[in-house]
Amino acid sequence: MTGNSDDPPAGGPPGGSARRALLLVNRHARNGTADLDAVRAALAAAGVAVEERDTARKQPIPDLIRRHGPGYDCVIVGGGDGTLNAVAPALRETGLTLGVLPLGTANDLARSLGIPADPLAAARIIAHGHVHTVDLGEVNGHLFWNVASLGMSVDLARTLSTHLKKRWGRLGYALAGLRILRRMRPFSAEIVTPEGTRRVRTVQIAVGNGRHYGGGLTVEENASLDDGLLHVYSLEIAHWWELLRLLPAFRNGRHGTHRGVRAFACDAVEIRTRRPQRVNTDGEVSTTTPARFRVLRGAVRVYTPAAGPPGGPEG
């Protein structure tokens, strides 16, 4: 592991001064309008001085972090994986420690960090003040926490509307998946690593930095946000019903042992396709092939349970 689970708590000035926390909540997230009074009370009781900024105006949350962040010791972000993906560059630029309040639909990053879905329980982790350094993935300059992928997942991201997520929650992922399953089409790609080039016929290539993605799937059973690796798989199947057979293995991260799935780990990889393919990063379509991926080790600091993120040989 590259992260340091023994880092001292992040605080303000020496001598036990209270931490000053900037609180930013995406009110458009699935649970973004939840009552957070108990969260604020728990943080205040632990000596965390919380100041919330209005995110309802035109200024995006990442810009609020850049503008106001230097006056704080940490930033607490309430939202889902899309919100957290958007703030990753601002966290790198400011060096602020991130506190996660899971208020989205899937909350895959929170799960990868070992943070409970309940916002009050998540706030208690922030209050405890244990800091862990974790990796970020990068593709063509775009950062991601969980997974970047091309193929079926791009169609899923485009089909999975805000309305579908708000109404059905994580079940919305399954409903959207059923819509695209029958129209999946294989495409040709080259997977380039220092060891050589692999030419494949695939319906999806995924490059994982974190552990969880897609509302309950697992990148790889030993993957962790601090292992310094990208976990890659290529889904090389011909018929939609083969994917249904593989679903249990995708949930526990053991799909790499099955026929029809090519899987390996690396710290950098390039995907090339004859025609540009869109690339989905944490649920947002952000770039196209050719796509150059790399892992940024120890890129950001996050409040986590004392044991650090799950996964890895010791997880």
Protein Blocks (a to p, Z undefined) as FASTA:
>chain_A
ZZdfkbccddddehhiacdddddddfkbmklmpcfklmmmmmmmnopacddddfkbmbdf
klmmmmmmmmpmbdcdeddfklmmmmmmmmmmnopacddddfbfnommmmmnopafblkl
mmmmmmnopacddddddeehiacfkbgcehjklmmmmmmcfklmmmnmmmlmmmmmmmmm
mmgccdddddddfkbccddddfbdcddfblbghhiaafbfkbcfklopacddddddfbfk
lmmmmmmmmmnopmmmpghiacdddfbdcdddfbdcdddeehiafbdcdddddddehkbc
cdddfkopeejjkZZ
